Amino acid sequence: MAINALGYLGVRSDRLDDWSDFAGHLLGMQKIDRGGKALAFRMDDKVQRLLVSDEPGETLAFLGFEVEHKSDLQSYAARLDAVGVEVHLGARELADRRFVGDLIWFLDPMGNRVELFHAPMIASDPFVPGRPIDGFRTGPLGMGHAVLHVQDIDVMMPFYRDLLDFHVSDYGLEPYGLYFFHLNERHHSFAMVGSGQRGFHHFMVEFQNLDDVGQGFDIAQQDERVAYTLGRHTNDYMTSFYAHSPSGFFVENGWGGRLIDPATWEPHQTHDGPSFWGHERLYLTEEGGRKRLRDMRMDAAARGRRAPPVPDCPWLYGELAKSGR
């Protein structure tokens, strides 16, 4: 029984034109019109990765996680039901709208809708990006990662870790609680920010080519959408920037994320802050946390903290090995 990837997510928004431009032009996803009341977007050979429904709210509508076997849906439903979580069997009509074989859904302790699904539909036509990019890093790693604001980590941690079998990658307690979970070789497919709030913090898409991130950064600057400048994270080594989405939460545009071995990985606490360099939070005031995060980066630099060299970086080493270099 296993949940193995973040497969899709949904957003409620009545700003479909803005989302069409943002996801298609800035992110480079392929837009699919769902009849005027919704927009869907592709990132690869799957029929649908992102769904934006024409509804008020400007927030996360659902997170869709893929399970390994169809029988896993019944197993998780029974486990959740045993502790009083109301589980709903997705009707055929809902499964068809999600373009999956079967699914169940339920709410987590903070009221976020979680869908577990099996057998995502494969498109019959090739992926055509919304701008010239080399594509996204998806496949068995899923569509990327999603991060939630949480009010009470002591409630949310056991729900995802113990009931849904999300595996802790690492966590940091400064400047606030950050908790990262893996479902496959991607360093994290899910994370929680212990901000004391509820809501959606961001989702991440990973590009195959660093230049696609850089060109997206230029687009985001031109459109005045940059929330975090270019930078590199300390735990997953992702080089990225964050953009303001039309719905207010962020979207991380990344490249070069770390792959781990889930069988041997040991969860641990990190102490260097979120980023080695960059990721200046342009949306924050100096007093509201911007200076504190900058000071943490400067301290990491003063201590010589950085990502490992190329031979010790599993993903990049693997790519070089495949190319024979």
C-alpha positions as CSV (number, residue, x, y, z in Angstrom):
1,M,0.0,0.0,0.0
2,A,1.6,3.2,-1.1
3,I,1.0,6.8,-2.2
4,N,3.7,7.4,-4.7
5,A,3.4,10.9,-6.3
6,L,1.6,14.3,-6.4
7,G,-0.4,13.7,-9.5
8,Y,-2.5,16.8,-10.0
9,L,-4.0,19.8,-8.1
10,G,-7.0,22.1,-8.5
11,V,-7.5,25.8,-7.9
12,R,-10.7,27.8,-7.4
13,S,-10.5,31.1,-9.2
14,D,-12.8,33.4,-11.3
15,R,-9.6,34.8,-13.0
16,L,-9.5,32.3,-15.8
17,D,-8.0,34.8,-18.3
18,D,-5.2,35.6,-15.9
19,W,-4.6,31.9,-15.2
20,S,-4.5,31.2,-18.9
21,D,-1.7,33.7,-19.4
22,F,0.2,32.7,-16.2
23,A,0.1,28.9,-16.6
24,G,0.4,29.0,-20.3
25,H,2.9,31.8,-21.0
26,L,4.9,32.1,-17.8
27,L,5.0,28.4,-16.7
28,G,4.8,27.0,-20.2
29,M,2.0,24.5,-19.6
30,Q,-0.3,23.5,-22.4
31,K,-3.8,25.0,-22.0
32,I,-6.9,22.8,-22.5
33,D,-10.3,24.5,-22.5
34,R,-12.9,22.6,-20.4
35,G,-16.0,24.3,-21.8
36,G,-15.8,27.9,-20.4
37,K,-16.2,27.1,-16.7
38,A,-12.7,25.6,-16.2
39,L,-9.3,25.5,-17.7
40,A,-7.0,22.5,-17.6
41,F,-3.3,22.4,-18.2
42,R,-0.9,19.6,-19.3
43,M,2.7,19.2,-18.4
44,D,3.5,15.9,-20.0
45,D,1.7,12.9,-21.4
46,K,-1.0,13.0,-18.7
47,V,-4.3,14.4,-19.8
48,Q,-4.5,16.8,-16.9
49,R,-2.1,18.1,-14.2
50,L,-3.7,21.4,-13.2
51,L,-7.4,22.3,-13.2
52,V,-8.6,25.9,-12.5
53,S,-12.4,26.0,-11.9
54,D,-14.4,29.2,-12.4
55,E,-15.4,29.6,-8.8
56,P,-14.9,32.4,-6.2
57,G,-12.3,31.8,-3.5
58,E,-8.9,32.1,-5.1
59,T,-7.5,29.2,-3.3
60,L,-6.5,25.5,-3.4
61,A,-9.5,23.3,-4.3
62,F,-7.9,19.9,-4.0
63,L,-4.6,17.9,-4.0
64,G,-4.5,14.7,-6.0
65,F,-2.1,12.0,-4.9
66,E,-1.5,8.8,-7.0
67,V,-1.6,5.3,-5.4
68,E,0.3,2.4,-6.6
69,H,-2.5,-0.1,-6.8
70,K,-6.3,0.2,-7.1
71,S,-6.7,-1.8,-3.9
72,D,-4.7,0.9,-2.1
73,L,-7.8,3.1,-2.3
74,Q,-9.9,0.7,-0.2
75,S,-7.0,0.2,2.2
76,Y,-6.5,3.9,2.9
77,A,-10.3,4.4,3.0
78,A,-10.5,1.7,5.7
79,R,-7.6,3.2,7.7
80,L,-9.1,6.7,7.6
81,D,-12.6,5.5,8.4
82,A,-11.2,3.6,11.5
83,V,-10.1,6.9,13.1
84,G,-13.3,8.9,12.2
85,V,-12.2,10.6,8.9
86,E,-15.2,10.7,6.5
87,V,-14.1,9.2,3.2
88,H,-16.1,9.6,0.0
89,L,-15.9,7.3,-3.0
90,G,-15.5,9.4,-6.1
91,A,-18.4,8.9,-8.5
92,R,-17.7,7.9,-12.1
93,E,-18.5,11.4,-13.3
94,L,-15.9,12.9,-10.9
95,A,-13.3,10.3,-12.0
96,D,-14.0,11.2,-15.6
97,R,-13.5,15.0,-14.8
98,R,-10.2,14.1,-13.2
99,F,-9.3,11.8,-16.1
100,V,-8.4,8.9,-13.7
101,G,-9.7,5.4,-13.3
102,D,-10.9,5.6,-9.6
103,L,-10.5,7.9,-6.7
104,I,-11.6,8.6,-3.1
105,W,-11.6,12.0,-1.3
106,F,-11.6,13.4,2.2
107,L,-10.6,16.5,4.2
108,D,-7.4,16.8,6.2
109,P,-7.6,18.3,9.8
110,M,-7.2,21.8,8.4
111,G,-10.0,21.3,5.9
112,N,-7.9,20.8,2.7
113,R,-9.5,18.4,0.3
114,V,-7.2,15.5,-0.5
115,E,-8.0,13.0,-3.4
116,L,-6.3,9.7,-3.8
117,F,-6.5,8.2,-7.3
118,H,-5.4,5.3,-9.4
119,A,-4.8,5.0,-13.2
120,P,-4.3,8.5,-14.6
121,M,-5.3,8.8,-18.2
122,I,-2.6,9.1,-20.8
123,A,-3.2,11.6,-23.7
124,S,-3.3,10.4,-27.2
125,D,-1.5,13.5,-28.6
126,P,1.9,14.8,-27.6
127,F,2.5,17.6,-25.1
128,V,2.8,21.0,-26.7
129,P,4.2,23.6,-24.2
130,G,2.7,27.1,-24.0
131,R,6.1,28.7,-24.6
132,P,9.3,27.2,-26.0
133,I,10.7,25.0,-23.2
134,D,12.4,21.6,-23.0
135,G,9.5,20.2,-20.8
136,F,9.0,19.4,-17.2
137,R,10.6,16.9,-14.9
138,T,7.6,14.7,-14.1
139,G,7.1,10.9,-14.8
140,P,7.4,8.8,-11.7
141,L,8.3,11.9,-9.7
142,G,4.8,13.4,-10.2
143,M,3.9,16.9,-11.2
144,G,6.2,18.6,-8.6
145,H,5.4,19.5,-4.9
146,A,2.7,21.3,-2.9
147,V,3.2,23.3,0.3
148,L,0.5,24.1,2.8
149,H,0.2,26.7,5.6
150,V,-0.7,24.9,8.9
151,Q,-2.0,26.2,12.2
152,D,-1.1,23.1,14.3
153,I,1.8,20.9,13.1
154,D,1.0,18.4,16.0
155,V,-2.3,17.7,14.3
156,M,-1.2,17.7,10.7
157,M,2.0,15.7,11.1
158,P,0.4,12.4,12.3
159,F,-2.3,12.7,9.7
160,Y,0.1,12.8,6.7
161,R,2.9,10.8,8.2
162,D,1.1,8.1,10.1
163,L,-2.2,7.8,8.3
164,L,-1.1,8.5,4.7
165,D,2.5,7.2,5.0
166,F,4.2,10.3,3.8
167,H,7.9,10.0,4.7
168,V,9.7,12.8,6.5
169,S,12.7,14.0,4.5
170,D,13.9,16.7,6.9
171,Y,12.6,19.7,8.9
172,G,13.8,23.0,10.1
173,L,12.6,25.1,13.1
174,E,14.2,28.5,12.2
175,P,13.0,31.0,11.2
176,Y,9.7,29.0,11.4
177,G,8.7,25.4,11.2
178,L,9.3,23.8,7.8
179,Y,8.5,20.1,7.3
180,F,9.2,18.2,4.1
181,F,7.9,14.8,3.0
182,H,8.9,12.5,0.1
183,L,6.7,9.9,-1.8
184,N,9.4,8.9,-4.3
185,E,12.9,9.9,-5.2
186,R,12.0,13.6,-5.4
187,H,13.4,15.2,-2.2
188,H,9.9,16.3,-1.3
189,S,6.5,16.1,-2.9
190,F,4.7,17.8,0.0
191,A,5.6,20.2,2.7
192,M,4.1,22.2,5.5
193,V,4.9,25.7,6.8
194,G,4.2,26.1,10.5
195,S,3.0,29.7,10.0
196,G,-0.1,29.4,12.3
197,Q,-2.3,30.1,9.2
198,R,-4.5,28.0,7.0
199,G,-4.2,28.0,3.2
200,F,-2.0,27.2,0.2
201,H,1.6,28.5,0.3
202,H,2.8,27.3,-3.1
203,F,3.2,24.6,-5.6
204,M,6.4,23.8,-7.6
205,V,7.1,22.8,-11.2
206,E,10.5,21.6,-12.2
207,F,11.9,22.4,-15.6
208,Q,14.3,20.2,-17.6
209,N,16.4,23.1,-18.6
210,L,17.8,25.9,-16.4
211,D,17.5,28.4,-19.2
212,D,13.7,27.8,-19.2
213,V,13.7,28.9,-15.5
214,G,15.8,32.0,-16.4
215,Q,13.6,33.0,-19.3
216,G,10.5,32.5,-17.1
217,F,12.2,34.8,-14.5
218,D,12.5,37.4,-17.2
219,I,8.8,37.0,-18.0
220,A,7.8,37.2,-14.4
221,Q,9.9,40.4,-13.9
222,Q,8.3,42.0,-16.9
223,D,4.8,41.1,-15.6
224,E,5.8,42.2,-12.1
225,R,5.0,38.8,-10.6
226,V,8.3,38.0,-8.9
227,A,7.8,37.1,-5.2
228,Y,11.2,35.5,-4.5
229,T,14.2,36.2,-6.6
230,L,16.4,33.5,-8.1
231,G,18.1,31.4,-5.4
232,R,19.0,27.9,-4.3
233,H,17.5,25.9,-1.5
234,T,19.5,24.2,1.2
235,N,17.7,20.9,1.5
236,D,16.7,19.9,-2.1
237,Y,19.3,22.0,-3.9
238,M,16.7,23.4,-6.2
239,T,17.6,26.6,-8.2
240,S,14.4,28.5,-8.5
241,F,12.3,31.7,-8.3
242,Y,8.8,32.1,-7.0
243,A,6.0,34.0,-8.8
244,H,2.8,35.4,-7.6
245,S,-0.1,33.4,-9.1
246,P,-3.3,35.1,-10.1
247,S,-4.9,33.6,-6.9
248,G,-2.4,35.1,-4.5
249,F,-0.4,32.0,-3.5
250,F,3.1,31.4,-5.0
251,V,4.4,29.1,-7.8
252,E,8.0,27.9,-7.6
253,N,9.8,27.6,-10.9
254,G,12.7,25.3,-10.4
255,W,15.5,23.3,-11.9
256,G,18.1,20.7,-10.7
257,G,16.2,19.3,-7.7
258,R,17.8,16.6,-5.5
259,L,16.9,13.0,-5.9
260,I,17.2,10.7,-2.8
261,D,17.1,7.0,-2.2
262,P,13.9,6.5,-0.1
263,A,15.1,3.0,1.1
264,T,18.1,4.5,2.9
265,W,17.2,8.1,3.6
266,E,17.2,9.2,7.2
267,P,15.0,12.1,8.3
268,H,16.9,14.9,10.1
269,Q,16.8,18.5,11.3
270,T,18.4,21.2,9.1
271,H,20.0,24.3,10.5
272,D,21.0,26.6,7.6
273,G,17.6,28.2,6.8
274,P,15.7,27.7,3.5
275,S,18.3,29.0,1.0
276,F,22.0,29.1,0.4
277,W,21.7,32.3,-1.6
278,G,19.0,34.4,-3.3
279,H,15.3,33.9,-2.8
280,E,15.0,37.4,-1.5
281,R,11.3,37.7,-0.4
282,L,10.3,40.8,-2.2
283,Y,6.7,40.6,-0.8
284,L,8.0,40.9,2.8
285,T,9.0,44.1,4.7
286,E,12.4,44.2,6.4
287,E,10.6,44.0,9.8
288,G,8.3,41.3,8.6
289,G,11.0,38.6,8.0
290,R,12.9,39.7,5.0
291,K,16.0,40.8,6.9
292,R,15.9,37.8,9.1
293,L,16.0,35.4,6.2
294,R,18.7,37.4,4.5
295,D,20.8,37.3,7.6
296,M,20.4,33.5,7.7
297,R,21.7,33.3,4.1
298,M,24.6,35.5,4.9
299,D,25.5,33.3,7.9
300,A,25.3,30.2,5.7
301,A,27.7,31.9,3.2
302,A,30.1,32.9,6.0
303,R,30.2,29.3,7.1
304,G,30.9,28.1,3.6
305,R,27.6,26.2,3.4
306,R,26.7,25.1,-0.2
307,A,25.4,22.2,-2.2
308,P,27.8,19.3,-2.8
309,P,30.1,19.3,-5.8
310,V,28.9,17.7,-9.0
311,P,30.2,14.1,-8.3
312,D,28.3,14.0,-5.0
313,C,25.0,15.4,-6.5
314,P,23.0,12.2,-7.3
315,W,20.8,13.8,-10.0
316,L,23.5,15.7,-11.9
317,Y,25.9,12.8,-11.6
318,G,23.3,10.5,-13.1
319,E,22.6,12.9,-16.0
320,L,26.3,13.1,-16.8
321,A,26.7,9.3,-16.6
322,K,23.9,8.8,-19.1
323,S,25.5,11.2,-21.5
324,G,28.9,9.5,-21.2
325,R,30.7,12.6,-19.9
